[in-house]
Amino acid sequence: MVIREHEQKRVIGHVHDLMKSYDNAELIMGELASLGFLPVSDSIEPYALEQNDLELYMRIRLNPDMSVAGYELMTFDELREETAAD
């Protein structure tokens, strides 16, 4: 699959801006869904999402009050490297 790197970088920037601006998980999940991110696990700790067209993977850790405690956003290549290192 050919990745549109410029669009991948644009979405990465948008996600980082979104995560800096908000901590409400419900609002963030709605915004991520509008960017094409879909849940990939039933577990909410961490909550995992993928944007397959742009090969992006995201983990979101939530506080008990459903605010965002932290997140990781990476490309599928970075995810493969992380998995291979484990």
Secondary structure, 3 states (H helix, E strand, C coil): CCCCHHHHHHHHHHHHHHHHHCCEHHHHHHHHHHCCCEEEEEEECCEEEEEHHHCEEEEEEECCCCEEEEEEEEEHHHHHHHHHHC
